[in-house]
């Protein structure tokens, strides 16, 4: 019984550590490059010299780009959200009407 209790405690600790790692990973994924650079600068600047911070930031940004974890930045044109609408496929009747008009 004592062994089972120890196993449950160890299993719970491992589960908690995995969940914590997943939540930390989720906080960093999906950021844009600008947001990532700002977050790294905020975390590392008080602890390291500026040159080391810029080198680490550049390395992290390159690695996250390579893994596809960064979102693309969207320029705000001031006109709201830009959407792309695909043209609806032509039906046989529409193609015949256009051919008859030519």
N, C-alpha and C positions, 0 to 999 in steps of 0.2 A: 504494500500500500504506500509506503514511504517513497519507493522508487517511482511509482506511478505519479505521485504528487510532484516529485522533482521533474519528471518528464513533462508534465502539464505546464509547470512554471517555465521551463526552458522553451517549450513550444510556443507559449504565449509571448515570451520575450522575442523570439525569432519572428513571430507573426507581427508584433508591434513594430519591430525594426524594418521589416519589409514594407509595411503600410506607410511608415514615416518616409522611407526612401521614395516610394511612389508619389506621395503627396509633394515632396520637394521637387521631384522631377517634373511633375505636372505644372508647378509654378514657373518653371523656366522654359518649357516647351510652348510653342505658339506665339512667342514674342517676336516683334519686328526687330530688325538690326539696331535701330535707334534705341528702342526700349531695352534691349539686351545690354548695349554699351552703357546706358545710363544706370542700369541696375548694378552692373559689375563695377562701375566707377564709384557708386555709392557704397558698395560693400567693401571694396579693396582700398580706396583712397586713404582712409585713416590709418591703415596698417602698413602700407608699402610706399616706396618712392614712386613718383609719377611715371618714370620710365618703365619700371617693372609693371605697373598697372596697365599701361598702354600695350605692352608686349603680351601680357596675359590676355587682355581683352581681345586683341587681334587674333590670337591663337584660338580662343574660345569661339569667337564669331566664325572663323574659318571652319572649325570642326562642326559646329552646329549647321552651317550651310551645307557642308558635305553630307551630313546625315539627313538633311531635309527637314530640320526641326524649326527653322525660322519661317515666319510668314512674310509674304511680300508686302512692301509698304505701298499704300495707295495714296496718291496725291489728291488733296482736296482742291477741287477747281472752283469751289464756291457755289456750284449749281446743284448741290445735293449728291445723291448717290448715282453713280454712273452704272448703267446696266447695258448689257448686250443682248439684243433680242434676235434669235435666229428666225429666218424666214420660214414660213410654213411650207411644207412640201406641196407641189402642185398636184391637183387631181387630174385624172384623164380628161374630164370635161373641160377644165380650164385650159389644158394644153391644146385641145381640139378647137376651142374658141379662139385662142391666139393664132393658131395655124390658119383658121378660116378668115381671120381679120387681115392676115398678110396677103 
